[in-house]
Structures are given as structure tokens and as C-alpha cells.
């Protein structure tokens, strides 16, 4: 029944959005409690559902002691609260058909809850208990650490699961953006429950948090309940972490992650990107759509359709609040590794050598505008949007000016920005595959560093 309601809600939202000339962020109210907790309320009455996101500015960049500490802290909140055990929390959620999950990113952690509107009071009270009164059950904590370690070991079997973290570490190095979000085998083993408790006490404070509520609720009663549940939340987080600059790469490097039984090579090629508030962020998205952001992109056409070297090739930006990276990624048979690498680089060079014509740009602009509103149809998507905007310090123009910025892009500006925003020099390469068969030729692309995937920790 809940799935049916969500589908109906999404359909209604799509019909509503499709009738608009340009998508704007729906009206919402933002205010702050006396203890510093920021509150976002957005009413969406099409479907009797409510999505709630409680977001904390505590992510992987705050893992100063051990990689994965922020993630382990967020997950540990689910191990019991108040008088309820982990199992009792799960039973209560199941009884009400509610969903609750924890997620951690580079700069924040979230507890996201999706509930029926009629269960607002009881479920919001449960969320408050989980966040403010965690039990930090040691048995559950130890079991989760073991499961997480096993997952990291299993990830080694699929290069596509690890290559993103490897590229991030390669590009950012010791910068906090290079921290693996879920940690590594060594660091997870080192993290003790007391470390989690200390991290929680330091960062899980009202002045470092926002609660975002989107859906079918009565605003006056929601405000009253939030005040009752969260006004007594105490604590002061330290000042926001000032991140250092990312050191630019002055040469090309190649990291080879050896997987002895590999029959194919998975690779990423990239370099400097842009941050999430960059004034040309939208233009970069449009240009990347042409290069590798959709099925009919240059990269996919050349590497999949025309040459048959892979089942898919893509490119994209990974952005954070103060920096970002760009990468091309794909995979191919071991024997065609460098045929694919060279073709990817040759195709990438089209941005400079050939440029973007009017027809190609018009198609990409239409595609991006068509994909944009469906990303924000449901209450859950809108809650995630407001959470992202709060964490990264983005205002409403991030959404409201999107389509206008797409429309303003012309051939001349697109080609100028392609040269400005996409890295061309000192590219970085990560290749996951059989080192014995690819190492020698890989030396042509940069300075080699080799690691064994069986000894790789994340």
C-alpha cells in the first residue's frame, strides 16, 4: 500500500511540475530554536506521507582519529535508545510501516525517516529518542564492526566498488576529502565504542544540526512537537572545520591496483573539479552531459557503441563544499586496456580540439532540463535536497536559477567553459586489473605506484 501511495504521489508531483514553465523549489519555512537547532518545514499534501531528515555536520572529513569514525557513530545510533533495544526499534518501525536509515557522507551524517502522516507524533518521538538517547550497545557495535569489515573484504572482488575510493585517496592525498567514508580495515578495527561516544558528544549537538520535515503535516502542530521534543537538546559543537586548500597536481601519476585473477581492467582518469557552489556548476553539468553524462554521450558512443570496448563509459564531477574532482570511468578486457584508455583520452580531447556545436548543445540542454524536475518529485527527495543545501551553504538560487542558467549557455560560452572547467594537464590514472599485463604500458601515462587489492584496506 505504501509503495502504491508513493507512486501516486510521484505521478501527481510530475504532472504538477510538467505544467510549470520552470521548476522552483517549493515554499518552505526555516527557523531556529533557541538551542541553535535549525528547522526546515515544507508542506506537500499530495500524499499522506512525511519524510524527516535529521542532519549533522559530522562526516568523513571529521575523522581525525580513525577513518570511518563518523560512519560508525551514525550507525551506532540505530543500536538502541532509551528503554528500547535495536530489535524493539526495528519492530516498532515495521509495525508502523516506517523506514529509518543512517547515512554518512564526506561532510555530514543523516538519520532519515519516512512515515505515514497519521504516525507523526509517535515516530517523531522515536526519532528524538534515537538521536538524543542512544544506548551505544557494545554487543551490537562489535557485531556491526565485524559485518562492516567482511563487507570491505568482499568489495575487493568488484573493482567498480573500490575504484572511486581509491581515486579519491589518490587525488586528495592526506587532505580530509581523501578520507574513505566507511573507513578501512585497519581503522575500523582500531575504533572503540568510547571513540564513538566521544565523537557523538563532540558533534551531535543542536547548534551543529538541522531537522528537515517534508510532507503532509499541519504546520502549527509540527512546530509545537519539534519544540517539545528538541528544545532541551544541549551541547555546543566546536567551530566549523576550516579545510585546507587542495594541493594541485604537478605531474601525472598512475596507481595500479593489482587483482591477480582479473580478466578486465577498470580505470578512472581525472583531476581537478569544482566545488558545489561554483558559479559555473550548471554549465559544467550541461557540458559533462555531452562528454559522458548520458547514454548518448561522446564517451559512451566511442567506447561502447562504435568500438565495443566496454558496456558503458561515463564521466562526472564529484563536488564538496570547498573543492571537487572530475573523472572519466569505464572498464574493458585486459588485452584492450590501453586501446580503451587512449580512446577515452582522444574522445576527451574533443572538448578542446573540436568543441561543442549548436545542435549538440541544444540536445544536452533539453536533456538536462528534462531530468531536473524528476529529481525533486517526492517528499524524500525534497528533504534530501534541503539537507544538502544546508550542509553546503547553498541558497534557493541553487534550484531556482538552474533552468535559467541552462538556457543562458550558448556555443561560445560552452566551449570557453569546457576549456576552463575540465582538467587537461597532469591527469591522474587509477587502473584496477592484472598488474603483470598492464604495468609496462601504464608507465607511458605517468609515475607508477602499485598495490595489491588483497592487501588493500578500503
C-alpha positions, 0 to 999 in steps of 0.5 A: 500500500505504501509503495502504491501511495508513493507512486501516486504521489510521484505521478501527481508531483510530475504532472504538477511540475510538467505544467510549470514553465520552470521548476522552483523549489517549493515554499518552505519555512526555516527557523531556529530554536533557541538551542541553535537547532535549525528547522526546515518545514515544507508542506506537500499534501499530495500524499499522506506521507512525511519524510524527516531528515535529521542532519549533522555536520559530522562526516568523513572529513571529521575523522581525525582519529580513525577513518570511518569514525563518523560512519560508525557513530551514525550507525551506532545510533540505530543500536538502541535508545532509551528503554528500547533495544535495536530489535524493539526499534526495528519492530516498532518501525515495521509495525508502523510501516516506517523506514529509518536509515543512517547515512554518512557522507564526506561532510555530514551524517543523516538519520532519515525517516519516512512515515505515514502522516497519521504516525507523526507524533509517535515516530517523531518521538522515536526519532528524538529518542534515537538521536538524543538517547542512544544506548551505544550497545557494545554487543551490537557495535562489535557485531556491526564492526565485524559485518562492516569489515567482511563487507570491505573484504568482499568489495575487493572482488568488484573493482567498480566498488573500490575504484572511486575510493581509491581515486579519491585517496589518490587525488586528495592525498592526506587532505580530509576529502581523501578520507574513505567514508566507511573507513578501512580495515585497519581503522575500523578495527582500531575504533572503540565504542568510547571513540564513538561516544566521544565523537557523538558528544563532540558533534551531535549537538543542536547548534551543529544540526538541522531537522528537515520535515517534508510532507503532509503535516499541519504546520502549527502542530509540527512546530509545537512537537519539534519544540517539545521534543528538541528544545532541551537538546544541549551541547555546543559543537566546536567551530566549523572545520576550516579545510585546507586548500587542495594541493594541485597536481604537478605531474601525472601519476598512475596507481595500479591496483593489482587483482591477480585473477582479473580478466578486465581492467577498470580505470578512472582518469581525472583531476581537478573539479569544482566545488558545489557552489561554483558559479559555473556548476550548471554549465559544467553539468550541461557540458559533462552531459555531452562528454559522458553524462548520458547514454548518448554521450561522446564517451559512451558512443566511442567506447561502447557503441562504435568500438565495443570496448566496454558496456558503458563509459561515463564521466562526472564531477564529484563536488564538496563544499570547498573543492571537487574532482572530475573523472572519466570511468569505464572498464574493458578486457585486459588485452584492450586496456590501453586501446580503451584508455587512449580512446577515452583520452582522444574522445576527451580531447574533443572538448578542446580540439573540436568543441561543442556545436549548436545542435549538440548543445541544444540536445544536452540542454533539453536533456538536462532540463528534462531530468531536473524536475524528476529529481525533486518529485517526492517528499524524500527527495525534497528533504534530501535536497534541503539537507544538502543545501544546508550542509553546503551553504547553498541558497534557493538560487541553487534550484531556482536559477538552474533552468535559467542558467541552462538556457543562458549557455550558448556555443561560445560560452560552452566551449570557453567553459569546457576549456576552463572547467575540465582538467587537461594537464597532469591527469591522474590514472587509477587502473584496477586489473592484472598488474603483470599485463598492464604495468609496462604500458601504464608507465607511458601515462605517468609515475607508477605506484602499485598495490595489491587489492588483497592487501588493500584496506578500503 
